[in-house]
């Protein structure tokens, strides 16, 4: 007959186990929805906006990674709008595999003459050998004393470190130090930011105090996406105990697995355990969002009987239109008449100029452009619908008169956002064409003008004929004179003969300058532009000091009141050799010498030069200058 005390003890144990099981059911640790499968989506990468990139994992109800997803099986929704155009790629990322050993005497217990820990090391060696050729895993080994000096990317180095790891297990005191250090290592920033951290926690049965600390540690791991696998080392009697059930719940709450190892069993195949976390999918699509705000992304997966819906992933989009900026825009353009190969023909040059811009993205999301346009005076001048989008050609052939023109550029990016530059004014100066007398007479001829010219010519011809006939009659009435033989006339060959000046100038008293006397040079204002009846008025004396010509009394030494004169128009100065020079001072209408434009560097003036400030003309004269002379020398035979 059995001892009643033994029977009561068995019943009591059964009652305790039942209470623990019920308590675990009523107060479970949060467990990942592993039994029904899950699809987890990472927040999108916005750096390549409007191209968004997401990564996600899909796990079936058996805990296996769902591989080779077809487009027909996946539906992508952004803010409840279905995205049909996307790319999907499965990537073998590997895992960050961290083995954390909770050292203690239990691991040193032997089975068939071999310690449990040595059997564990053998199982790890076999797994490494199976995956030695191809692996993307990263390996670490951590003990209670802290991490061993190893973070390896090749299995061989990790195997060598594991072989060299020979702890004194019987003298060790179990604790949660290795697990805590392993979680810290798992949360270190991943350079690739894709590998899942998986901790293999090898431990004897924790004490009640250790369970409390372990719960906090695994909560931290679960919140940060760290998977924890637990190998409980101990006798088979641990199965079904409160501690074993708690450890299983802890592991599954992080998405990991649990196993008991007494020394006699075959340890789980780590390849199977790690496979669901060794892959991920990379999803890329072009978002339709082009307005700043909050957005959400949801994935729906349907394969056979498996149907998975991801938790919505929220992200915030901050976008601004692109900002185009003129790069070294032209302020002033001068078009001048240039002779072609045919001397009779002249063209205005330049015929076009290049306008460039640079593009900034204030939101920091640099992206491609789809179009750019150049507008001149509000009219489309040039358009780019392919790269390069930052260079334009401004055709100047239609601009034949001086004036100010407005430039503006608009752009559009791949997200449909548009930007524009400010409007900038550009002064275009067009040189007046030098016409021949005949061109001047005929440039404005009309049918009526032609008739009037013909009548005028007939009148002039008639008058000329009448005049000639009168002269002829007078000549006939005069007494005849003996012809003079030119060979007998004296020829003055000594001295020089002076050519008459081209321009006729009214006699104007030469100006004086205080402290100098007679001015070295002067400018005479031209009143008539039709030679030879040219007259001059208003003179500007020129001395040794530089003078500024302009319309602003505060900026100019000599003020000219005319619409074509800039506040600071031009300057005249004398060099060390006594030569006079004239230079433009940044005027709008330009400074000219003998109808040629003058730069800000200046040119040397010569006696008799015609100077223009805008539309005002002046004759430059040097005091005491003599016209060019031609010397006639007597002929001498050699």
Backbone torsions as a table, in degrees:
resi	resn	phi	psi	omega
1	UNK	NA	133.2	-176.7
2	UNK	-70.9	149.9	178.0
3	UNK	-70.0	125.1	-179.1
4	UNK	-60.4	-30.8	-179.7
5	UNK	-66.5	-38.3	177.2
6	UNK	-63.3	-41.6	-179.3
7	UNK	-64.6	-44.6	178.6
8	UNK	-62.2	-36.9	179.4
9	UNK	-65.0	-39.3	178.0
10	UNK	-65.2	-43.1	177.8
11	UNK	-63.0	-41.9	179.2
12	UNK	-61.6	-42.9	178.0
13	UNK	-62.5	-43.8	179.0
14	UNK	-61.3	-39.2	179.4
15	UNK	-64.8	-41.1	-179.8
16	UNK	-64.3	-44.9	179.5
17	UNK	-61.1	-40.6	179.9
18	UNK	-63.8	-42.4	178.5
19	UNK	-62.2	-41.4	179.9
20	UNK	-64.3	-39.7	180.0
21	UNK	-65.8	-44.6	178.7
22	UNK	-62.3	-40.8	179.0
23	UNK	-62.6	-39.9	179.2
24	UNK	-65.3	-33.6	179.7
25	UNK	-72.2	-42.1	-177.8
26	UNK	-75.1	-29.7	-178.5
27	UNK	-127.2	66.3	-177.0
28	UNK	-77.9	153.5	167.8
29	UNK	-75.6	138.7	-179.2
30	UNK	-51.5	127.3	-176.8
31	UNK	-117.6	135.7	176.3
32	UNK	-61.8	150.0	-176.9
33	UNK	-75.0	59.0	-176.3
34	UNK	-72.0	-30.1	-176.3
35	UNK	-69.7	-25.0	-179.2
36	UNK	-110.5	2.3	-177.3
37	UNK	83.9	165.9	-179.5
38	UNK	-157.6	155.1	172.8
39	UNK	-130.9	116.6	-176.3
40	UNK	-111.1	130.8	-175.1
41	UNK	-117.8	132.8	176.2
42	UNK	-85.9	154.5	175.7
43	UNK	-58.5	146.2	-176.0
44	UNK	-71.0	152.3	172.8
45	UNK	-88.8	120.2	-174.0
46	UNK	-99.8	0.7	-172.7
47	UNK	-64.9	-25.5	-179.6
48	UNK	-103.3	23.6	179.7
49	UNK	-45.3	137.5	8.8
50	UNK	-85.9	6.1	174.3
51	UNK	-81.3	114.7	179.8
52	UNK	-102.1	142.2	-179.9
53	UNK	-126.0	128.4	177.3
54	UNK	-123.5	154.9	169.5
55	UNK	-120.4	145.7	178.4
56	UNK	-152.1	158.3	174.8
57	UNK	-122.0	141.3	178.4
58	UNK	-122.5	117.7	-178.3
59	UNK	-114.9	129.8	179.7
60	UNK	-80.1	173.0	-178.3
61	UNK	-58.5	-23.5	178.7
62	UNK	-85.7	1.7	179.2
63	UNK	86.8	11.0	-179.6
64	UNK	-95.6	147.0	175.9
65	UNK	-70.4	130.6	179.7
66	UNK	-82.2	110.7	-174.0
67	UNK	-100.0	158.3	175.0
68	UNK	54.0	55.0	175.7
69	UNK	-69.0	131.6	178.3
70	UNK	-93.6	151.6	-179.6
71	UNK	-54.7	-33.6	-179.1
72	UNK	-68.7	-17.1	-177.1
73	UNK	-92.7	-11.3	-173.3
74	UNK	-121.3	130.6	174.0
75	UNK	-117.4	127.9	-178.1
76	UNK	-109.3	128.6	-179.7
77	UNK	-127.0	127.5	174.0
78	UNK	-116.6	115.4	-176.3
79	UNK	51.1	45.9	177.4
80	UNK	67.4	11.2	175.6
81	UNK	-106.5	126.1	-177.2
82	UNK	-73.9	128.5	175.7
83	UNK	-96.7	115.1	-177.3
84	UNK	-95.6	-26.4	-177.0
85	UNK	-102.7	101.6	178.9
86	UNK	-149.0	163.3	175.6
87	UNK	-116.4	147.0	-175.8
88	UNK	-136.2	129.9	-178.6
89	UNK	-137.9	130.1	175.6
90	UNK	-89.9	129.4	-174.8
91	UNK	-122.2	132.9	173.9
92	UNK	-87.4	97.1	-175.8
93	UNK	-88.0	-22.7	-170.0
94	UNK	74.2	-175.9	-179.0
95	UNK	-131.2	160.8	168.2
96	UNK	-90.8	97.5	-172.4
97	UNK	-94.3	116.2	-177.2
98	UNK	-119.2	118.3	176.2
99	UNK	-96.1	118.0	178.8
100	UNK	-111.1	119.5	-176.4
101	UNK	-106.2	118.8	173.7
102	UNK	-89.9	92.5	-172.6
103	UNK	-67.2	140.8	177.7
104	UNK	-174.5	165.5	-177.8
105	UNK	-58.9	-29.0	-178.9
106	UNK	-59.4	-35.0	-179.0
107	UNK	-71.7	-18.8	-179.1
108	UNK	-87.8	-11.4	179.5
109	UNK	-59.8	142.4	-174.8
110	UNK	-101.1	149.6	172.4
111	UNK	-132.3	118.5	-176.1
112	UNK	56.4	38.1	174.7
113	UNK	83.0	-0.1	-179.4
114	UNK	-120.7	131.6	-179.6
115	UNK	-67.3	153.6	178.1
116	UNK	-59.1	-40.1	-178.4
117	UNK	-66.9	-37.0	177.0
118	UNK	-64.8	-38.0	176.4
119	UNK	-63.6	-38.3	177.4
120	UNK	-63.1	-44.0	179.0
121	UNK	-62.0	-38.9	178.0
122	UNK	-62.6	-42.0	177.9
123	UNK	-62.4	-39.8	177.6
124	UNK	-66.4	-40.1	178.2
125	UNK	-61.7	-43.7	-180.0
126	UNK	-63.0	-40.3	178.7
127	UNK	-65.3	-40.3	178.9
128	UNK	-63.8	-44.3	-179.3
129	UNK	-61.8	-35.5	-179.6
130	UNK	-68.4	-29.9	-175.5
131	UNK	-115.1	22.4	-174.8
132	UNK	-71.9	-32.0	-173.7
133	UNK	-73.4	-47.8	-177.4
134	UNK	-129.6	117.1	176.8
135	UNK	-157.7	145.9	175.1
136	UNK	-112.7	12.0	-176.0
137	UNK	-75.3	158.3	173.5
138	UNK	-120.3	131.2	-169.5
139	UNK	-113.9	141.6	173.7
140	UNK	-142.5	155.5	179.2
141	UNK	-135.4	126.4	-174.9
142	UNK	-132.4	134.8	175.4
143	UNK	-114.8	179.2	179.9
144	UNK	-63.5	-27.6	-179.2
145	UNK	-77.6	-9.0	-179.8
146	UNK	127.8	178.9	-179.0
147	UNK	-69.7	138.1	172.8
148	UNK	-74.4	156.6	-176.1
149	UNK	-72.6	67.2	-177.3
150	UNK	-152.3	121.3	161.7
151	UNK	-137.0	94.9	-169.8
152	UNK	-108.0	149.4	174.3
153	UNK	-108.7	-3.9	176.5
154	UNK	-118.2	138.4	-176.8
155	UNK	-60.5	-33.2	-176.0
156	UNK	-62.6	-43.8	179.5
157	UNK	-64.5	-40.4	179.6
158	UNK	-66.8	-38.1	177.7
159	UNK	-63.4	-41.5	179.1
160	UNK	-62.5	-41.9	178.5
161	UNK	-65.7	-37.6	179.0
162	UNK	-67.6	-37.8	177.3
163	UNK	-65.4	-37.3	-178.6
164	UNK	-76.8	-12.7	-178.6
165	UNK	-80.1	105.7	-178.5
166	UNK	-128.8	76.4	-177.0
167	UNK	-75.4	154.5	174.1
168	UNK	-85.3	86.6	-172.3
169	UNK	-67.1	-36.5	-176.2
170	UNK	-70.5	-23.8	178.3
171	UNK	-94.4	-5.4	-175.8
172	UNK	-81.7	151.6	176.8
173	UNK	-111.4	118.9	-178.4
174	UNK	-62.8	152.5	177.1
175	UNK	-170.1	-174.5	-178.5
176	UNK	-100.9	10.9	-176.2
177	UNK	-62.2	-43.6	-178.2
178	UNK	-65.0	-39.7	178.7
179	UNK	-66.3	-43.5	179.1
180	UNK	-61.3	-44.7	179.2
181	UNK	-65.4	-37.2	179.6
182	UNK	-64.6	-40.6	178.2
183	UNK	-65.8	-40.0	175.8
184	UNK	-59.5	-43.4	179.5
185	UNK	-66.0	-35.3	-179.8
186	UNK	-68.2	-27.5	-177.5
187	UNK	-90.5	-2.5	173.5
188	UNK	-63.2	138.8	-175.1
189	UNK	-54.2	128.4	179.4
190	UNK	-83.8	119.0	-179.4
191	UNK	-55.3	-39.1	179.8
192	UNK	-83.5	-19.8	177.3
193	UNK	56.7	29.3	-179.2
194	UNK	-131.9	-31.4	-178.0
195	UNK	-68.2	136.2	173.9
196	UNK	-85.0	135.5	177.6
197	UNK	-84.5	125.2	179.2
198	UNK	-125.1	123.0	179.8
199	UNK	-104.7	127.8	170.6
200	UNK	-101.0	106.6	-176.6
201	UNK	-97.2	109.8	179.4
202	UNK	-98.8	116.0	-168.9
203	UNK	-149.8	147.0	165.6
204	UNK	-75.8	177.1	-179.7
205	UNK	-63.6	121.7	179.6
206	UNK	-68.8	158.2	172.6
207	UNK	-81.0	171.9	179.8
208	UNK	-59.4	-41.8	178.7
209	UNK	-63.7	-41.2	179.9
210	UNK	-67.0	-34.2	176.8
211	UNK	-59.9	-41.1	-179.8
212	UNK	-61.8	-46.9	177.9
213	UNK	-67.3	-34.5	-179.8
214	UNK	-65.6	-38.2	179.0
215	UNK	-60.4	-42.4	178.3
216	UNK	-65.0	-41.1	-179.3
217	UNK	-63.9	-43.0	-178.0
218	UNK	-73.5	-27.7	172.2
219	UNK	-62.4	-42.8	176.6
220	UNK	-61.8	-43.1	179.0
221	UNK	-62.9	-44.2	-178.7
222	UNK	-62.1	-42.6	-178.4
223	UNK	-66.7	-21.1	-178.7
224	UNK	-108.8	12.5	174.6
225	UNK	74.7	21.4	178.5
226	UNK	-91.1	125.4	178.9
227	UNK	-88.6	135.9	-178.8
228	UNK	-121.5	118.5	172.2
229	UNK	-98.0	137.8	-177.2
230	UNK	-122.0	124.4	168.2
231	UNK	-107.2	108.7	177.1
232	UNK	-84.9	124.3	-178.9
233	UNK	-101.7	119.8	-179.5
234	UNK	170.8	-179.9	-178.7
235	UNK	-67.4	160.9	-179.8
236	UNK	-63.1	-20.1	179.8
237	UNK	-64.8	-14.1	179.4
238	UNK	-67.0	-26.7	-179.3
239	UNK	-58.9	131.3	179.3
240	UNK	86.2	-4.4	178.4
241	UNK	-79.0	165.6	179.2
242	UNK	-58.9	-44.9	-178.1
243	UNK	-62.5	-43.6	179.4
244	UNK	-63.0	-43.2	178.5
245	UNK	-62.3	-40.6	179.6
246	UNK	-65.1	-43.2	178.5
247	UNK	-62.6	-40.4	177.7
248	UNK	-62.5	-43.2	178.0
249	UNK	-63.5	-41.3	178.9
250	UNK	-58.4	-47.4	-178.3
251	UNK	-63.8	-47.0	-177.6
252	UNK	-68.4	-26.3	178.2
253	UNK	-65.3	-24.6	177.7
254	UNK	-94.6	-0.9	-174.6
255	UNK	89.1	11.1	-179.8
256	UNK	-97.8	-165.2	-178.2
257	UNK	-132.5	170.1	-175.2
258	UNK	-135.1	145.7	174.8
259	UNK	-151.3	147.3	175.5
260	UNK	-103.8	134.4	179.1
261	UNK	-129.2	115.4	178.5
262	UNK	-97.4	-13.2	-178.1
263	UNK	118.9	-21.9	-177.8
264	UNK	-98.0	-21.2	-175.7
265	UNK	-81.6	163.8	168.6
266	UNK	-81.9	126.7	179.0
267	UNK	-69.4	150.4	-178.7
268	UNK	-58.8	151.1	176.4
269	UNK	-76.6	113.1	-177.9
270	UNK	-64.8	-26.9	178.3
271	UNK	-60.9	-39.8	178.7
272	UNK	-69.9	-41.6	-178.9
273	UNK	-66.2	-37.0	-174.6
274	UNK	-89.9	-16.6	-175.4
275	UNK	-55.7	-43.8	-179.0
276	UNK	-61.2	-21.1	-176.9
277	UNK	-105.4	2.7	-178.1
278	UNK	-91.3	-6.2	-177.6
279	UNK	-128.3	158.3	168.7
280	UNK	-154.4	164.0	175.7
281	UNK	-105.5	140.9	173.8
282	UNK	-108.8	118.3	-177.9
283	UNK	-109.2	126.3	179.3
284	UNK	-128.0	138.4	177.0
285	UNK	-157.9	160.9	177.6
286	UNK	-95.2	116.7	-178.2
287	UNK	-70.7	150.1	176.1
288	UNK	-92.3	-1.3	-177.8
289	UNK	-80.1	125.1	175.8
290	UNK	-133.1	21.2	177.3
291	UNK	-127.2	135.3	178.9
292	UNK	-60.6	141.0	179.6
293	UNK	161.7	-174.7	179.4
294	UNK	-95.7	137.0	-178.4
295	UNK	-133.5	162.9	179.2
296	UNK	-135.5	151.9	-179.7
297	UNK	-129.4	130.9	-180.0
298	UNK	-131.6	137.2	176.3
299	UNK	-114.0	138.9	176.7
300	UNK	-123.2	124.1	-178.2
301	UNK	-118.2	129.4	179.1
302	UNK	-131.8	111.8	176.7
303	UNK	-136.0	108.6	-178.7
304	UNK	61.8	-124.2	179.6
305	UNK	-86.4	-8.6	-178.1
306	UNK	-87.9	125.5	177.3
307	UNK	-132.4	118.6	-175.9
308	UNK	-125.0	139.5	175.3
309	UNK	-125.1	129.5	179.5
310	UNK	-80.1	155.5	170.4
311	UNK	-69.8	134.9	180.0
312	UNK	-55.0	133.0	176.5
313	UNK	-103.1	120.6	-178.5
314	UNK	-94.5	145.3	174.5
315	UNK	-148.8	152.5	-178.8
316	UNK	-108.7	131.5	-179.0
317	UNK	-112.6	124.2	175.8
318	UNK	-118.9	105.0	-176.9
319	UNK	-124.9	146.3	176.9
320	UNK	-134.1	151.9	178.1
321	UNK	-62.4	151.8	176.2
322	UNK	-67.0	154.5	-176.0
323	UNK	-119.6	103.3	176.6
324	UNK	-82.6	143.6	-178.7
325	UNK	-134.4	132.9	176.1
326	UNK	-64.0	136.5	179.0
327	UNK	-106.0	108.5	-178.8
328	UNK	50.7	60.2	-177.8
329	UNK	-68.7	151.6	178.0
330	UNK	-71.9	137.6	176.2
331	UNK	-95.5	-37.8	-177.8
332	UNK	-145.4	137.4	179.5
333	UNK	-126.6	132.8	177.8
334	UNK	-112.2	123.9	175.3
335	UNK	-106.3	121.9	-176.8
336	UNK	-120.5	156.5	178.4
337	UNK	-79.6	127.6	-178.4
338	UNK	-125.3	132.5	179.4
339	UNK	-72.1	143.3	175.3
340	UNK	-95.5	-169.6	177.6
341	UNK	-59.7	-34.7	172.7
342	UNK	-85.2	115.1	-175.9
343	UNK	-60.8	-24.1	-178.3
344	UNK	-76.6	-15.5	-178.4
345	UNK	-105.8	145.4	175.5
346	UNK	-138.5	147.8	179.3
347	UNK	-131.1	153.9	175.5
348	UNK	-82.9	129.6	177.8
349	UNK	-126.8	148.5	-2.4
350	UNK	-75.9	159.6	178.6
351	UNK	-88.4	-18.5	179.2
352	UNK	-160.6	161.8	174.5
353	UNK	-137.7	158.5	177.2
354	UNK	-92.2	135.6	176.2
355	UNK	-118.4	128.8	-177.9
356	UNK	-121.6	151.6	176.1
357	UNK	-132.3	161.7	165.7
358	UNK	-121.3	154.3	-173.5
359	UNK	-119.6	127.9	174.8
360	UNK	-110.2	150.5	175.6
361	UNK	-117.4	98.1	-176.3
362	UNK	-58.9	-25.3	-179.7
363	UNK	-83.8	-1.9	179.6
364	UNK	77.7	2.7	-178.7
365	UNK	-104.3	82.9	-178.5
366	UNK	-66.9	134.9	-175.8
367	UNK	-148.5	169.4	-176.8
368	UNK	-75.6	154.3	173.7
369	UNK	-98.1	155.3	177.6
370	UNK	-114.9	-21.2	-179.2
371	UNK	-161.7	151.2	173.0
372	UNK	-148.9	144.8	-174.8
373	UNK	-139.1	141.1	175.0
374	UNK	-107.2	126.9	177.8
375	UNK	-114.9	134.3	175.2
376	UNK	-120.0	118.9	-177.0
377	UNK	55.9	37.2	177.3
378	UNK	80.7	-1.3	-179.7
379	UNK	-108.8	140.8	-179.4
380	UNK	-64.0	123.9	-179.6
381	UNK	-105.7	-42.5	-178.0
382	UNK	-149.7	149.7	-176.1
383	UNK	-142.4	138.5	176.3
384	UNK	-119.3	124.7	174.0
385	UNK	-113.4	8.7	174.5
386	UNK	-151.0	162.8	-178.6
387	UNK	-63.4	147.3	-1.8
388	UNK	-79.8	142.1	-179.1
389	UNK	-96.9	-1.3	-172.1
390	UNK	-106.5	5.9	-178.2
391	UNK	-126.1	134.7	-179.4
392	UNK	-132.2	158.0	174.9
393	UNK	-114.4	121.4	177.5
394	UNK	-97.7	110.7	179.5
395	UNK	-78.3	120.3	-176.5
396	UNK	-101.3	0.7	-171.9
397	UNK	-62.3	-26.9	-178.6
398	UNK	-82.8	-8.5	-178.9
399	UNK	-94.0	106.3	-177.8
400	UNK	-116.8	-1.2	177.1
401	UNK	-130.7	152.0	-179.5
402	UNK	-67.6	146.1	179.1
403	UNK	174.1	174.7	179.6
404	UNK	-104.8	135.0	-178.3
405	UNK	-126.1	150.1	-176.3
406	UNK	-104.8	132.0	179.9
407	UNK	-115.2	141.3	175.2
408	UNK	-153.6	144.4	179.5
409	UNK	-123.0	136.8	173.3
410	UNK	-118.1	147.8	178.9
411	UNK	-136.0	161.0	176.5
412	UNK	-140.6	134.2	-178.3
413	UNK	-99.6	179.3	-174.5
414	UNK	-67.0	-21.7	178.0
415	UNK	-85.0	-1.2	-179.5
416	UNK	87.4	4.9	178.5
417	UNK	-83.2	140.7	-175.2
418	UNK	-117.8	147.1	176.7
419	UNK	-141.1	161.7	-179.9
420	UNK	-146.9	154.4	176.7
421	UNK	-83.1	170.2	168.7
422	UNK	-73.1	160.9	175.2
423	UNK	-83.6	129.1	179.0
424	UNK	-117.8	139.3	177.1
425	UNK	-86.2	142.7	177.2
426	UNK	-130.5	123.3	178.2
427	UNK	-86.1	124.2	176.8
428	UNK	-111.5	117.0	177.8
429	UNK	-101.2	125.4	-179.0
430	UNK	-112.6	122.5	179.9
431	UNK	-66.8	140.2	176.6
432	UNK	-72.1	138.8	-179.2
433	UNK	-76.8	131.1	177.0
434	UNK	-79.6	109.3	-176.8
435	UNK	-96.2	147.6	170.9
436	UNK	-74.1	167.9	179.9
437	UNK	-59.5	-43.4	-179.6
438	UNK	-64.2	-41.1	178.3
439	UNK	-63.2	-39.0	177.5
440	UNK	-63.8	-37.0	-178.6
441	UNK	-73.3	-31.9	-172.1
442	UNK	-103.4	-8.3	-173.3
443	UNK	-65.5	-27.9	-177.6
444	UNK	-115.1	24.2	-177.7
445	UNK	-73.0	135.7	171.7
446	UNK	-121.6	178.5	179.2
447	UNK	-61.8	-42.1	179.1
448	UNK	-67.0	-39.3	179.2
449	UNK	-65.3	-38.6	179.6
450	UNK	-61.5	-43.8	179.0
451	UNK	-61.4	-42.5	-179.8
452	UNK	-65.4	-39.6	178.9
453	UNK	-64.5	-41.8	179.4
454	UNK	-61.9	-43.4	178.7
455	UNK	-63.1	-42.3	179.8
456	UNK	-63.1	-42.4	178.7
457	UNK	-62.9	-40.2	178.7
458	UNK	-62.7	-40.8	179.1
459	UNK	-64.4	-43.9	-179.8
460	UNK	-64.2	-43.2	178.7
461	UNK	-62.6	-41.9	179.2
462	UNK	-63.0	-44.4	179.2
463	UNK	-64.0	-39.9	179.3
464	UNK	-64.1	-41.0	178.6
465	UNK	-62.8	-43.6	178.6
466	UNK	-61.6	-42.3	-179.4
467	UNK	-64.6	-43.1	179.6
468	UNK	-61.6	-42.6	-179.8
469	UNK	-64.0	-39.3	177.5
470	UNK	-63.1	-43.2	179.1
471	UNK	-63.1	-41.4	179.5
472	UNK	-61.7	-39.8	179.9
473	UNK	-66.6	-38.4	179.3
474	UNK	-66.7	-39.8	179.9
475	UNK	-64.2	-36.4	179.9
476	UNK	-66.2	-32.4	-177.4
477	UNK	-78.2	-21.3	-178.1
478	UNK	-75.3	147.4	177.3
479	UNK	-67.3	144.0	-177.6
480	UNK	-72.6	145.6	178.4
481	UNK	-118.3	151.1	177.3
482	UNK	-69.4	134.6	178.2
483	UNK	-64.6	144.0	179.6
484	UNK	-94.1	125.5	179.1
485	UNK	-77.9	116.1	-178.5
486	UNK	-64.9	-23.2	-178.8
487	UNK	-73.9	-21.0	-179.1
488	UNK	-93.0	-3.9	-177.4
489	UNK	-88.4	142.5	178.5
490	UNK	-67.8	141.6	178.9
491	UNK	-117.6	114.0	176.6
492	UNK	-73.2	109.4	-176.7
493	UNK	-103.7	-14.1	179.7
494	UNK	-85.7	150.6	-179.6
495	UNK	89.0	178.9	-178.6
496	UNK	-108.0	153.1	175.5
497	UNK	-112.4	129.3	-174.7
498	UNK	-98.2	131.3	173.8
499	UNK	-76.5	140.0	179.6
500	UNK	-67.2	142.4	178.6
501	UNK	-64.2	149.1	-178.9
502	UNK	-67.0	-40.8	-176.1
503	UNK	-98.3	141.8	172.5
504	UNK	-93.1	126.3	-176.6
505	UNK	-122.9	132.0	176.1
506	UNK	-62.6	146.0	179.3
507	UNK	-67.1	111.8	178.7
508	UNK	-120.7	129.4	179.4
509	UNK	-60.6	134.8	-176.7
510	UNK	-67.8	132.9	-176.7
511	UNK	-73.1	161.0	176.9
512	UNK	-120.7	158.2	177.8
513	UNK	-127.4	130.0	-179.1
514	UNK	-57.7	133.0	-179.8
515	UNK	86.5	-14.8	-179.0
516	UNK	-116.6	-37.5	-172.9
517	UNK	98.7	-134.7	178.5
518	UNK	-63.5	134.4	179.9
519	UNK	-64.0	138.1	178.0
520	UNK	-60.5	-31.7	-178.3
521	UNK	-154.8	170.4	-179.8
522	UNK	-153.0	161.9	170.7
523	UNK	-116.2	129.4	176.7
524	UNK	-108.8	127.0	-178.6
525	UNK	-73.3	130.9	-179.7
526	UNK	-81.9	129.1	179.5
527	UNK	-101.6	-29.4	-178.7
528	UNK	-127.9	137.4	-177.9
529	UNK	-105.3	15.4	-176.4
530	UNK	-115.2	95.6	175.9
531	UNK	-63.6	155.8	0.3
532	UNK	-86.0	-3.4	-178.5
533	UNK	-78.1	73.0	-178.9
534	UNK	-109.0	128.9	176.7
535	UNK	-128.4	158.9	-175.0
536	UNK	-133.5	149.2	-179.3
537	UNK	-142.8	174.8	174.8
538	UNK	45.8	110.2	-179.3
539	UNK	-112.6	150.9	176.1
540	UNK	-118.1	110.5	178.7
541	UNK	-71.3	142.0	179.9
542	UNK	-119.7	124.0	178.5
543	UNK	-114.0	-153.2	-178.6
544	UNK	-80.9	-22.0	-178.3
545	UNK	-84.1	145.6	176.3
546	UNK	-68.4	137.9	175.3
547	UNK	-121.0	145.5	178.4
548	UNK	-105.5	129.2	178.3
549	UNK	-101.2	130.0	178.1
550	UNK	-175.1	-178.0	-178.1
551	UNK	-99.9	-12.3	-178.4
552	UNK	-97.6	116.2	-179.4
553	UNK	-60.0	-25.9	-179.7
554	UNK	-77.2	-22.0	-176.0
555	UNK	-110.5	-16.3	-173.1
556	UNK	-118.2	145.7	173.6
557	UNK	-80.7	-31.2	178.9
558	UNK	-128.9	119.6	-172.4
559	UNK	-95.5	129.8	174.3
560	UNK	-117.2	119.1	-178.8
561	UNK	-94.1	94.9	178.2
562	UNK	-154.6	142.0	-178.6
563	UNK	-56.6	-27.3	-177.0
564	UNK	-84.8	-1.3	-177.3
565	UNK	-97.0	127.6	177.7
566	UNK	-78.7	159.6	178.6
567	UNK	-53.2	-41.6	174.0
568	UNK	-127.2	96.7	-167.1
569	UNK	-94.0	-57.9	-177.2
570	UNK	-150.9	171.6	179.8
571	UNK	-139.7	148.6	178.0
572	UNK	-125.6	131.0	-177.1
573	UNK	-143.1	165.1	-177.5
574	UNK	-119.5	133.1	-177.3
575	UNK	-87.5	-176.9	-176.6
576	UNK	-65.5	-25.1	179.4
577	UNK	-86.7	2.8	179.5
578	UNK	84.5	5.6	179.2
579	UNK	-84.1	141.4	178.0
580	UNK	-90.6	142.3	178.8
581	UNK	-129.8	151.6	176.3
582	UNK	-128.2	140.7	-178.6
583	UNK	-142.2	149.0	174.9
584	UNK	-77.6	146.0	-178.1
585	UNK	-111.2	33.1	-179.6
586	UNK	82.5	32.6	-178.7
587	UNK	-72.8	165.9	179.3
588	UNK	-84.2	-43.2	-176.1
589	UNK	-94.2	-6.7	172.6
590	UNK	90.1	159.6	174.7
591	UNK	-115.4	136.0	-170.4
592	UNK	-132.9	146.3	172.3
593	UNK	-128.2	118.0	-178.1
594	UNK	53.5	42.9	176.2
595	UNK	68.1	15.1	175.3
596	UNK	-110.4	133.4	-179.1
597	UNK	-65.4	145.3	-179.2
598	UNK	-110.0	134.4	179.3
599	UNK	-84.8	178.4	178.4
600	UNK	-71.2	-16.1	177.0
601	UNK	-78.6	-25.7	174.4
602	UNK	91.5	165.6	176.5
603	UNK	-137.0	160.9	179.9
604	UNK	-81.7	137.5	178.5
605	UNK	-93.4	145.7	176.2
606	UNK	-123.4	152.9	179.1
607	UNK	-55.1	126.3	179.1
608	UNK	95.1	-0.8	178.5
609	UNK	-66.7	146.1	175.5
610	UNK	-98.1	120.9	-175.2
611	UNK	-112.1	134.9	175.9
612	UNK	-119.0	128.4	165.1
613	UNK	-108.0	102.6	-172.2
614	UNK	62.5	-118.3	-179.7
615	UNK	-102.7	4.6	178.0
616	UNK	-93.9	130.6	-175.6
617	UNK	-110.6	143.1	-179.8
618	UNK	-139.0	150.2	175.0
619	UNK	-103.3	126.3	179.3
620	UNK	-91.6	126.8	178.7
621	UNK	-131.7	141.8	176.3
622	UNK	-105.2	131.6	-178.0
623	UNK	-63.8	130.9	178.1
624	UNK	80.2	2.4	180.0
625	UNK	-70.2	141.2	179.9
626	UNK	-110.0	142.1	176.9
627	UNK	-63.9	160.3	178.2
628	UNK	-63.9	139.0	-178.2
629	UNK	-115.9	149.5	175.6
630	UNK	-110.9	120.8	-179.3
631	UNK	-92.7	126.5	178.3
632	UNK	-99.8	120.3	-178.4
633	UNK	-106.7	145.3	177.6
634	UNK	-67.6	148.1	-179.4
635	UNK	-77.4	131.5	176.8
636	UNK	-127.8	132.0	177.7
637	UNK	-73.8	151.1	-178.7
638	UNK	-72.1	NA	NA
